Amino acid sequence: MLLLPIFRIRTDTTPANPPTDTPFSVHHERLDAKDDDEQSTRPSLSDSIPDINTDAMAAANRPPRFVYFVVFCITIGGLLFGYDTGVISGALVVIKDDWDLTNTQQEFIVGGTTLGAIVGGLFSGYFADRWGRRVITCLSSIVFIVGALIMTFSTHYSVLIAGRVVVGLAVGAASMVVPIYIGELAPKEVRGRLVTLNVLAITGGQLIAYLIAWALADVHNGWRWMFAVSAAPAVLQLCCLPWLPESPRVLIRRGQEEKARAILRRVYGDK
C-alpha cells in the first residue's frame, strides 16, 4: 500500500502533452524561411544571360565579298596546279602512240613537271618575300601560259619536256605562294576555311583534267587541246590581278603601314 502513492506521484509528474517546438527546431525553421526568401529574390541564371541574336553574330563575322573575290582569283593557281599534274595521264596515252615513245621517254615527260616544281618551290619563297605575293602570282600566271603554249605547239619529244618543266616552275611557285597569300589576307574567323579551298582547287583541277582528257581522247590532236585548255584559267587570273591587293604583312615589312591598314579595312569590313 505504501508503494502505490509513490508510483502515482511518479506517473503524474510526466507532462501529458510534451512541447514539440524546441529552441533548436525553431532556429531551423527560421533559417529555412530565410533561404526561401533569398531564393525568391535571387535572379536566376536565365535572367542574367542576355538574348543572343545568332543571325546578327553570323552577319558580323561574315567577311566582305571582296575577300571571296580575292580568294577565288588566288586559288586559280591551285586549280592550274591540279590540272597540269593530272592532264598528262590522259594526254600521254595518245602521245606515246603518235610519237612512238619508249617507257623512259614517257617517264621523263611525266617527271619534267616534278623537276620544275622543285625548282619553282625552292626559289619562290625567297622572291615572294622580296617582291611580294602579288608579283609572284602574276609571274606564275605568265609561266603557266608560256608552258601551255610550248606543250600545245610542240613537235618533238624534247620540246614537250621543256614545256613540262616550264609548267612545273609555275606549279612550284603556286604551291608555295597561294596558301601564304590566302592566309595573310583572309580574316581570322574564316582563315582556316579559306586556306583549305586551295586543296579543294587542286583536287578539282585534277578532276577537270581527267574529264577533259576523257572527252578529247578520240579527237584528232586532242592532246594538244588538253594542254591548251590550261592556259584559259591562267589568262583569267592574269586579268584579275589588277584588283588583287598586296599582302598586308609584306606592306608592313616595307614600312607602308597606311596601305596595309587600308587593305585590312577592306578585308575586315566594318568590324
Salt bridges, closest charged atoms under 4 A:
GLU38 OE1 - ARG42 NH2 3.88
ASP129 OD1 - ARG133 NH1 2.73
ASP129 OD1 - ARG253 NH1 3.81
GLU184 OE2 - ARG133 NH2 2.77
GLU189 OE1 - LYS271 NZ 3.48
GLU257 OE1 - ARG261 NH2 3.76
GLU258 OE2 - ARG261 NH1 3.21
